[in-house]
Amino acid sequence: MEDERINFCLDVLADEKSVFGRQLSSEAEDSYVQAYTSYMLDSGRVDDTLDIVVRSPGGDEWFSCILTDEARESLRQKLDTFCVNTYAERLPSPPVQDGPAPPQMGPTM
C-alpha cells in the first residue's frame, strides 16, 4: 500500500488473441503479460486506468487503457474476491464522510 492506494499486479489469464488482437505471451520467447491497477482507499474505487505490460527478454512494452465505470466496478468486485480468497479479508471500505460542517457563527450582539 502506498499513497492511500493498494496496488495490484495481475497475471493475464485470458485468451490474448480475443482481448488484445494477437498473442502477446510465449513460452518459447520467455514473454508474458501482466496488468497493473490500484484500489483507491479514499474513494473505494479502482483507478480509472489499467496498465498492461508485455515482459520479454528484449524489454518491456507498456499499454494503458481507460476503464469505464462498469469495468471499474467489475474489477473492484473481482479484486475483493481475490483478497477474500487469498487473505481472508475484504478490500477496505472508504472512510465514512461526515456531513457538511455546521456554519461557523460569529459573536452576536
Sequence and secondary structure as in RCSB ss.txt:
>XXXX:A:sequence
MEDERINFCLDVLADEKSVFGRQLSSEAEDSYVQAYTSYMLDSGRVDDTLDIVVRSPGGDEWFSCILTDEARESL
RQKLDTFCVNTYAERLPSPPVQDGPAPPQMGPTM
>XXXX:A:secstr
 BTTEEEEEEE  S HHHHHSS   BTTTTBEEEEEEEEETTTTEE SEEEEEEEETTEEEEEEEE  HHHHHHH
HHHHHHHHHHHHS                     
